[in-house]
């Protein structure tokens, strides 16, 4: 089945290789209709879903549907039907025959390899292009990839409000990451993470990944420095034994530097930076490199090299922006916010502003409450 790809940051939607820019309410109306595909929705339901806490009229719905229909004419097979006396229904007409590529194992494997490569190198734009290729070729994209793309695009509300048809276990890995980013109740984050691991609520592969890598950052932020160090040591032993890929060292280097800073053990910093410079020359992964540069800049900024430090932080932030991985842009700024609490120093003013802007844009407080509600219900 063909699927839309929604980009809330630009109020854009893609379908079958075509991209369309919409006005904010047109975007939200289409998204709401798509979440209720093939269902007839009354004007009252649409008003509640798209214009909550506002006072529009039925005419508002009709006018927006009229304009949206004109724009959707660019998408072959997409129609908004009027159900006389009731409301509207979104339908997507499917081709009469399946694409034979859907059954080609070599093609599927090559797409999987490309998907993983884009993740490794931090190429969010590339990931979106794969989704577009699936649409253009009329090949359904796998469910786990769709979930991951919501995470990459920063569509965090999807995980709490718009994904009831996706099992909680398939969202839990991402909910734990989102929750760890958006708030500073480190003990709460640690509690929910440990509970998820103890209850075996995560799929096995994600359980393994979160237990090894996810818990490093959680322990670090919670001040459990010894436990974080033990996890890091474990990963190094696996890399040296050839049981983990060498490129994982980029993520571990970021965590090592953050640990050194947070625990005030500043002595090894220069050797870490020397190793990091070489490591990111060999493995230029944008997500980890961006965070590395921001941490390196923060360290120099604290050590009286203010101008150079600010330049490095900005370079790191721009690198994260180029990756198009929204969670990692947030993580880069969150690293500084976390360290400011551990070290009792203020972050540079522009990064406090960035954090406040993100907090408002994604409604961190409301989102945290929703995630906590899901955790209480399901863990």
C-alpha positions, 0 to 999 in steps of 0.5 A, a space after each residue: 500500500 502506498 503511504 504518505 511521508 509527513 515532514 512537520 518541520 516544513 509542513 510538507 508531504 510526499 507521496 509516490 515520489 512527489 513532494 507538496 508544501 502545505 499551509 499548517 492547518 492543511 497539513 494537520 487536516 491531511 495528517 488527521 485524515 490519513 490517520 483515519 484512512 478510509 473512515 468517514 469523519 464528521 465535520 465535528 470530529 475534524 474540528 476537534 481533531 484539527 482545531 482543538 481549543 479554537 472556535 471555527 465553524 463547519 465552513 472552516 472545514 469545508 474551505 480547507 478541504 476545498 483547498 487541500 483537494 486542489 493541491 492533492 490533485 498532484 498525487 495520483 490516486 489520492 482523493 478526499 470524498 464527500 459523504 453527503 450529510 456526514 463528512 469527509 473520507 480520505 481514500 488512496 486508490 491502489 494499483 491493480 497489480 503488485 510490484 514484482 520488486 516486492 518479492 525480490 530478495 536481492 532488492 530488499 537486502 540492498 535497500 536494507 544495507 542502504 538504510 543502515 548506511 544512512 543511519 551509520 553516517 547520520 544521513 537523515 535526508 538519505 533515509 527520507 529518500 529511501 521512504 520516497 523510493 518505496 512510495 515511488 515504486 509502490 513497495 510498502 516500507 517495513 513497519 520498523 523503518 516507518 517507526 524509526 523515520 518518525 523518530 529521526 524526523 522528530 515526530 515525537 507526538 506520533 509515539 504518544 498520540 497517533 500510533 495506537 495501532 503500533 504495539 507499545 513494545 515496538 515504540 518503547 526503545 524510542 520512547 525511552 530515548 525521547 524521555 531521556 532527552 527532553 527532561 532532567 529528572 535523571 533518577 526517573 529516566 534511570 528508573 523507567 529504563 531499568 524497569 524496561 530492561 528488567 521486565 524484558 519489555 523491549 524486543 531482544 535486539 533493541 534490549 541488547 542495544 539499550 542495555 549496552 549503549 543506552 544505559 551509558 548515557 542514562 547512568 552518566 546523567 544520573 551521576 552513576 559514573 562508575 556504572 557508566 565507566 563499566 559499560 564503556 569498558 565492556 564495549 572497548 573489550 568487545 571492540 578489541 576482541 573483534 566482537 563489535 565493529 570499530 566504528 562504534 568507538 565514535 559513540 563511545 568516545 563521545 560518552 567518554 568525554 562527557 563522562 570525564 567532564 561530568 565527573 570533573 576528571 579533566 586530566 585525560 581530556 587532551 588525550 581524548 581529544 587527540 584520539 577523537 580527532 583521529 577517530 572522526 577523521 577515519 569515521 566521519 559520522 555526522 551524528 557523533 561528530 557533531 556531539 563530539 565537536 560541541 563537547 570539545 568546544 564546551 571544554 575549551 570554553 570553560 578553560 578560558 578559550 572562549 572564542 575558540 570554544 564557541 566556534 567549535 560548539 557552533 560547528 558541532 551544532 551545524 554538523 548535527 543540523 546537516 545530519 537531519 537527525 532531529 533527536 541528535 540535534 536535541 542531544 547536542 544541546 542537551 549534552 551542554 545542559 546536562 554538563 551545566 548541572 553537573 558542573 554548576 556552570 551556565 551554558 553559553 546564552 545562545 544554547 540556553 536560547 536554543 534549548 528553550 526554543 526546542 522545548 517550546 517547539 516540541 512541548 517538552 513538558 506535555 510530551 514528558 507527561 504523556 510518555 510517563 503516562 504510557 510508562 505507568 500503564 505499560 511497564 
